Amino acid sequence: MRSVLDAKEDKGFNIILRAIVSGLVSCVVYKVIWEIALKLRGIEAADYNGADASVLSMIKNIPVGIAKAYGGWNLRRSTFDSYYIFRPVRLLIYLFILGLLIHLGVTKLKGRGKSKVLYFVALLLMPLAENVCMLLAPGAGGVAIQMTAPTVMAGLVVLCLVDSYEVRLQKPIAIAVALLLYGNIYCVGTDLDAMVQGTKSMESVMDKVVTSLINEGAFDTDKQYVFVGNMSDNPLFYKNELWDRASDYAKGGQFWTAKECMAASYAGTLNRIGIKLDIANLEAYEKYLNDKDVKKMPCYPEEGSIVVDGDTVIVKMSNAYEVD
């Protein structure tokens, strides 16, 4: 864009071309290295969000990846649908930055039709550059704005670009970028606090559960355990104000409630507090999650929230869980 504004259209075109080729080649090289690493380690990629797509499949689906890269970049997703705070200000700043870039192209390229087209092509490629990761996994369902907010970089780019052409706008741009960075730091800090607070609550509740298991004679390393329900929905789980504001990914103790995630999360929690108990296999989990008697059980720490069924101990943590 700078090259076009400086009447160096050939250089600008070459930069755009190199960026496109570099992005595509980098994705292919990354995928090849990824597959080699998997084979050397003797493991297979999961199908989660298209992670198991082959190199050939990725290349064939580049148009799909491009479409999803643009679909994942929109003001609504990065503002109103975001779990982060600072949303109204962020929306205004994005609109300000976009308006500034359009203003720069329109006012500085009057009478230069081809240059103006090249300039706006570069502008339209920015969302693809930010979400180029979508080319790696075109099977992914979508992309969420990252904590480090790649769109923040657009503000920094604008600051560097505008200083040579619109000196009078340097201060507003500097303020806008500073606000974006501040909001981003605030978001990350909020997430960190939620992870720490959630982890403390999670460990504290699990300590109490283990104590109850011992008191009720249900603590036995030869038995298998099924913990039912999202721990963060347990009445003993403490959540502070920042925990409520944080991203869902950062809320310690808020598990994904599918049986695979629930079993792994409780196994990890026990491991964190240094307690060895065998978590039941997924077949057992599915059985008890679909059990009508389990559904009627009260939640811990109420009486009846711990039940011994043969070699299996069921602990009802909350009513927040999925039934197949």
N, C-alpha and C positions, 0 to 999 in steps of 0.2 A: 504494500500500500504506500509505503514511503517512497519507493522507487517510482511508482506511478505519479505521485504528487510532485516528484522532482523531475518529471518528464523523462524518465528512464524506463519506458514501457517494456523494452526488450528484456532488461534486467528483471523487472517485476514479473514478466511472464515466465522467465526461466526459474525464478524463485518458487513460483506457484507450482510449476511442473515438477521441480525437484522435490518439493514438499509432498506432493501427491505420491510420487514414485517411492520416496523414502518411507512414507507411512505404510504403503502397501507391502513393500519388500520387508520392512521391519516386522510386520505382523506375520508374514510367512516364515521368516527366519526364527522368530520367537517360537512359533508353533512347532517347527522342525526340532529345535533344541528341546522343547517341552516333551515331545514324543520320544526323543532319544533318551532323555533323563528318566522318563517313566519305564522304558524298556530296561535300562541299566539297573533300575531299582526293583524290577520285577513286579510292578504294580500297574493297575489300570485306572484311567481317569473315570470319575463318576459322571453321570449324565446331568448333574446339577447345572442349570443355566447353560447347557450346551457345551460344557467343558470337555466332553469326550468327542467333539467334532474333529474329523480328520483334516489334514492339510488340504486335501482335494475338496472336501466338503466346504471348508472355510473359503477357499478361492471361488468355488461355484456360487456361494451365497454372499459374496461381497456386496451386491446390490441390496440384499436384505439387511446386512450390517450397516450400510450407509443410511438406509431408511430409518433404522432403529436409532442410529446415532443422532439424527435430526429429531426423531420422535421423542427421545429422552431429554432433549435440550429445549426447554420452553420456560417461559416466565412463571407459569402456573406451578410446574413441578418444583422449581427452585425457590418458590416463595410460599404460596398458599398451601401447597401439599407437603411442604417441608415440615419436619418436626422441630426444626430449630427456631429459636427466637430471632428477633431483629428482622422479621419478615417484611413488614411494610416499608421499612427504610431500604431494605435490599431491593425491593421491586422498583422504588423510585430511582435508586442509583443505576440499576440496569437500564431503565428507560432513558435516563440521562446520558449514559455512556453510548447507548445505541443511537440516540438522537444526535449526539456530538459527532459520531463517526459519519452519519448520513450528512450532517451539515458540512463537515469537512470535505466530503467528496463532491457535494453539489456546488459549494461556493468556490472551491479551489480548482475545479476542473471544468469551468464554464467554457463551452465551445470546443471541448476535447472529448467528443463522443466515444471513441474507442478506448481512451484512457479511463473514462468514467465507467464503462462496462467492465474493464479489467479490475478497476478498484472495487466495484461492488461484487464481482465474482470472488475476490479475495475476502471481502467481508462475509459473504455467504458461506465460505469454507470454514470460518472460525468454529461453528458448532461441531463440524465433523472433526476438526483438529482436537477439540476438547474431549470428544467421546470416541476417539479412534479405537479405544479398547473394544468397542462393540463389533469391530471387524474380526476380532479374535474369536468371539463367541456369538455368531449371528443367531444362535438358538436361544439366547438369553431372553427372558421375558421383558426386560426393561433395564433402565439404568437410573439410579438415584443420584442426586447431587452429592458429591463427595464432601467429607468434612473439610478438606483442604480447598474446596471450591475452585475448580479450574477456571470458572468464570471470573474469579478475582484477578486472574492473570490478564484477562481482557482489559480490566481497568488499568493495570500497570503498563500494558502495551499502549493504551490510549495516552497515558501520561507521557510516555517517551515520544509518542508520535506527535502529539499536539504542541509540545513545547516549541517546535521549530516553526509552526504555522499559525498558532493562535496563542500568543503570549498572554493575552488578557484573560484566558481561561485556565491558566496554570493553577491558580489557587483553588477554584471550584473542583478541578479534577483531583488535585492533591487531597482535598477534604473528602471527596467521594471515595477515593481509594483507601484513605485512612479509616473511614467508617466501615468499609467492607472488611478490611483486615481486622479491625477491632471486633466487629460482629463475628468474624470467623474464629478469632481467638476466644471470644466469649463462648461460642458454641462448643469448641473443643474442650474448654475448661469445664463447661457444664457436663459434657459427656464423661470426662475423667472423674468428676465428683460423683456422678451417678454410678459409675463402675465401682468406685471405692466403697461408696455407701451401700450399694446393692450387694457387693461381695461380703461386707461385714454383716449385714442383715441375714444373708443367706447362710453364712457360717454359724451365726448365733442361733438361728432357728434349727439348723441341723444338729447342733450340739444338744439342744433341748430335746429333739426327737430321739437321739441316741440314748440320752439319759432316761427318757420314758420307756424306750425299748428294754433297757436293762431293768428298770423298776417293775415292768410288767412280765419279765421273764421271756421276752421275745427277741432278745439279742443272742444270736447263734450264728457263728461263722459257717455252719454247715447248711444253713437255710439260704434261700434266695429271696430277694426283696423287690417289691413293686411299689414305688412311690408314685402316687396318682395326683395329678394336678400341678398347675403352675405355682411355684413357690412364692412368687411375688404377690399372689392373690391370697396367701395365707394371712389370717388376722394378726399373727405375731410379727409379720414382716414389716419392718419400719421403712418408710419412704419419706425423704425430705422434699422440699419444694423443687430443688434442682433435679431430683430424680424424675419428677413428673414432667419437667421441661425438656429432658434429654431425648436424644434419638432412641428409637426402639432397640437399635443395635447395641446401645451403650448401657441399657438398663440392667444392671447386674441382678440376677435372680428371676428375670422375666424370660422363661424358656419358651422355645417353640414347642407347641404341645402335641406334635405328632409323636408316636410311640418311640421312634428311633431317637429323636432329639431329647425327649424326656428321660429315657433310660440313660443316655450318654451324659446328660447334664447332672443327674443325681449321682452317677458314678464319679463324675469329676468333683462334685461338691464333697462327697465322702472322702475322696482322695486329698482334697485341700485341707480337711481337718484331721487327716491322719488316721482315719478309721477304715478298717478292712471289712467290708460286707459285700457279698456277691449280689449284683443286680441281676434280676431275672432276664431270661432271653426274650426276644421280641414276640415269640409265640405266646408266652405267658402274659406279657404286657397286653397284647391284643385281647386275650381272653378276659382279663380283669377289667380292662377299660370298657369292654362291652357288657360287663356283668351288671345286671339290674340291682343286685344287692350292694355292690360297690357304689353305685350311683346314689343309693339311699343312705350310705354311711355319712356321719358327720365329719367335719374337717378338724384336723389337729389344731389345738390340743384338747378338743372335747372328748368325753368318754365314748369309746366305741370307734374312734378314728384309727385304731391299730387292731388288726384282725390277723390271727394266725390260721392259715388254711393248709394243713398238712406240712409240707416242707417249704411253703411260701408264706411270707409275711407281707401283708398289704398295709400301707400307710397312706391314708387319705389326707393330702396336703391342702387341696382346694377343689372347687368344682370346675375350674378352668382347665379342661382337657378335651381332646378330640376323640370321638367315637367313630370307628370305621363302619 
